[in-house]
Amino acid sequence: MKTIKKIALAAAFVMAVAGGAQAKEWKTVRIGTEGAYPPFNYFDSNKELQGFDIEISKALCERMQVECTFVAQDWDGIIPALLAKKYDAIIASMSITEERKKKVDFTDKYYQTPAGFVMAKGAGHSDFTPAGLAGKTIGAQSATTHASYLEDVYTDSTIRLYGTQDEANLDLANGRLDAVLADSVVLGEWLKTEDAGCCDMAHTFSGPVKYFGEGAGIAIRQGEDELKAMFNNALAEILADGTYAKINDKYFSFSVY
């Protein structure tokens, strides 16, 4: 009788494991993004998410044969919301850094662009070292690689941090900042708008990996290796078959990969 019970228990265990594996199959992937970082992710006039991140997400999900759904989340809470299982992945131009790797896993990079300083037209500034910007007031979006870099390195400048990139840009336009540091592509997009008639791109550079990371990657919860592999395989496919290049060329006149 004990042997029969042991067999029954073993069978039940196998069925439970099999059932668990079945439940883990990815049919839908919920993607967290900010929706306030054009041209990478933003809401259009119809309140629909658009941008490079969004189109790359959709292309990846198509290759993975899963349904994509999107969740907009303020940047400051974007990693905590992932860990709380509000969504399954973050595709929001998040730089791959050692500090963030302590909390989440990352896929391979899906793009990499330089940082840039924007200043008022005619500022005539040429020295963008910490010494050269000593005494200046510099803005950046909070909880970003640019903010960390400024706070750690530009210690003789006044650093002001903002909830969104648009807020920092607006303060620069209104003369409340001497400069803004952000992704050069994002700043370049803003400089095309009427609000940016005040300003020019003053300096672009590839910052230290310690702060600016290894490029933008897709963040997932630690231990979800299957989902990470699915994203990496899909990314390799769209890079190889020209899909990535088509999306790239829709937004940029140069390769961001």
C-alpha positions in Angstrom: 0.0 0.0 0.0 2.9 2.4 0.9 4.4 1.7 -2.6 1.1 2.6 -4.3 0.9 5.8 -2.3 4.5 6.7 -3.2 3.7 6.1 -6.9 0.6 8.2 -6.7 2.4 11.0 -4.9 5.2 10.9 -7.5 2.7 11.0 -10.4 0.9 14.0 -8.8 4.2 15.8 -8.4 5.1 15.2 -12.1 1.6 16.5 -13.1 2.0 19.6 -10.9 5.4 20.4 -12.4 4.0 19.8 -15.9 1.1 22.0 -15.1 3.4 24.7 -13.8 5.5 24.6 -16.9 2.3 25.0 -19.0 1.3 28.0 -17.0 4.7 29.6 -17.6 4.3 29.7 -21.4 4.4 33.2 -22.7 1.3 34.1 -24.7 1.1 37.7 -23.6 3.9 40.0 -22.6 3.0 43.2 -20.7 5.5 46.0 -21.5 6.1 49.0 -19.3 7.2 52.2 -20.9 7.2 55.9 -19.9 5.3 57.6 -22.7 7.2 60.9 -22.1 10.5 60.5 -24.0 10.1 61.4 -27.7 11.1 60.1 -30.2 11.6 56.9 -28.3 8.2 56.7 -26.5 5.5 59.2 -26.3 1.7 59.7 -26.6 0.3 61.1 -29.8 -2.7 63.5 -30.2 -5.0 60.5 -30.0 -3.4 59.4 -26.7 -1.8 56.4 -28.4 1.7 55.3 -27.5 4.2 55.8 -30.4 7.9 56.0 -30.9 11.0 53.9 -31.6 10.7 51.9 -28.4 7.1 51.0 -29.2 7.7 49.9 -32.7 10.7 47.8 -31.7 8.5 46.2 -29.0 5.9 45.3 -31.5 8.4 43.8 -33.9 10.0 41.8 -31.1 6.6 40.5 -29.9 5.7 39.5 -33.5 8.9 37.4 -33.7 8.2 35.9 -30.3 4.7 35.1 -31.4 3.2 36.7 -28.3 0.6 39.4 -27.8 2.0 42.8 -26.7 0.2 45.0 -24.2 1.6 48.3 -23.0 1.5 49.9 -19.6 2.5 53.6 -19.1 4.5 54.2 -16.0 6.2 57.3 -14.6 10.0 56.9 -14.8 10.7 57.2 -11.1 8.6 54.1 -10.4 9.3 52.1 -13.5 11.6 49.4 -11.9 9.6 49.1 -8.7 6.5 48.5 -10.9 8.3 45.7 -12.8 9.3 44.0 -9.6 5.7 44.3 -8.3 4.6 42.4 -11.5 2.6 45.3 -13.0 4.2 44.3 -16.3 6.8 41.7 -17.5 9.4 43.9 -19.2 10.6 47.5 -19.5 11.2 48.9 -23.0 11.7 52.5 -22.3 15.3 53.5 -23.4 16.7 52.2 -20.1 20.5 52.2 -20.0 22.2 48.9 -18.9 24.2 49.8 -15.8 25.8 47.8 -13.0 23.7 49.6 -10.5 20.4 48.6 -12.2 21.7 45.0 -12.7 21.5 44.6 -8.9 17.7 44.8 -9.2 16.8 43.5 -12.7 18.2 41.5 -15.6 18.8 43.0 -19.0 18.7 41.7 -22.6 21.4 42.6 -25.1 21.4 46.3 -26.0 18.9 47.4 -28.7 20.4 50.9 -29.2 23.1 53.2 -28.0 23.3 57.0 -28.5 25.6 59.7 -27.1 24.7 62.2 -24.3 24.4 65.9 -25.0 24.4 69.3 -23.4 21.9 71.9 -24.6 22.5 75.6 -23.8 21.0 79.0 -24.8 22.0 80.2 -28.3 25.0 82.4 -28.2 26.2 81.1 -24.9 29.6 80.6 -26.5 30.6 77.9 -24.0 33.3 75.5 -25.1 34.5 73.8 -21.9 32.1 71.1 -20.7 34.3 69.5 -18.1 33.3 69.8 -14.4 35.6 72.7 -14.0 34.3 74.4 -17.1 30.7 74.2 -15.8 31.5 75.1 -12.2 29.0 77.6 -10.9 26.5 76.7 -13.6 23.0 75.4 -13.0 22.4 72.2 -14.9 19.1 70.3 -15.3 18.4 66.6 -16.0 15.6 64.1 -15.6 15.6 62.4 -12.2 16.5 58.7 -11.8 18.5 58.7 -15.1 22.1 58.0 -15.9 22.5 61.6 -16.8 21.3 62.7 -13.3 23.7 60.3 -11.6 26.6 61.5 -13.7 25.9 65.1 -12.9 25.4 64.6 -9.2 28.6 62.5 -8.9 30.9 64.4 -11.2 29.7 68.0 -11.5 30.0 68.7 -7.8 30.8 72.4 -8.3 27.6 73.0 -10.3 24.0 73.3 -9.0 22.1 70.2 -10.2 18.3 70.4 -10.6 16.4 67.3 -11.3 12.9 67.0 -12.9 10.2 64.3 -13.1 10.2 64.4 -16.9 12.6 65.6 -19.6 10.0 68.1 -20.8 10.1 69.9 -17.5 13.8 70.3 -17.6 13.7 71.6 -21.2 11.0 74.1 -20.2 13.1 75.5 -17.4 16.1 75.9 -19.8 13.8 77.7 -22.3 12.6 80.0 -19.6 16.2 80.9 -18.5 16.1 79.1 -15.2 18.9 76.7 -16.2 22.3 77.3 -17.8 22.3 73.8 -19.5 20.4 70.5 -19.7 22.1 67.1 -20.0 20.2 64.2 -21.7 20.3 61.8 -24.5 21.4 63.8 -27.6 18.7 62.3 -29.8 16.0 63.2 -27.4 17.4 66.7 -27.1 17.7 66.9 -30.9 14.0 66.1 -31.2 13.1 68.9 -28.8 15.3 71.4 -30.6 13.0 70.9 -33.7 10.1 72.3 -31.7 9.0 76.0 -31.4 9.6 75.9 -27.7 13.3 75.3 -28.3 14.0 78.5 -30.3 16.1 79.6 -27.4 18.7 76.9 -27.5 21.2 74.8 -29.4 23.1 71.6 -29.0 26.3 72.7 -27.4 28.2 69.4 -26.9 27.8 65.7 -27.5 29.9 62.9 -26.0 29.9 59.2 -25.1 30.1 59.1 -21.3 31.8 56.7 -19.0 30.2 53.2 -19.0 30.1 53.4 -15.2 27.3 56.0 -15.6 25.9 55.7 -19.1 26.0 51.9 -19.3 26.4 49.6 -22.3 23.4 50.9 -24.3 19.7 50.7 -23.8 18.4 47.2 -23.0 15.1 45.5 -22.1 14.7 45.1 -18.3 13.1 42.0 -16.9 12.8 40.4 -13.5 15.8 38.5 -12.3 15.5 34.7 -13.0 13.2 34.9 -15.9 15.8 33.5 -18.3 13.3 32.1 -20.8 11.8 35.5 -21.5 15.3 37.1 -21.7 16.3 34.5 -24.3 13.1 35.0 -26.2 13.8 38.8 -26.5 17.5 38.2 -27.4 16.6 35.7 -30.1 13.9 38.0 -31.5 16.3 41.0 -31.5 18.9 39.0 -33.4 16.2 38.2 -36.0 15.0 41.7 -36.6 18.6 43.0 -36.9 19.4 40.3 -39.4 16.3 40.6 -41.6 16.2 44.3 -42.0 13.2 45.0 -39.8 15.3 46.9 -37.3 16.8 49.1 -40.0 13.4 50.0 -41.4 12.3 51.2 -37.9 15.6 53.0 -37.3 15.3 54.9 -40.6 11.8 56.0 -39.8 13.1 57.9 -36.8 16.7 58.7 -37.4 19.1 59.7 -40.2 21.8 57.5 -38.8 22.1 54.1 -37.1 21.4 54.1 -33.4 22.5 50.5 -32.9 
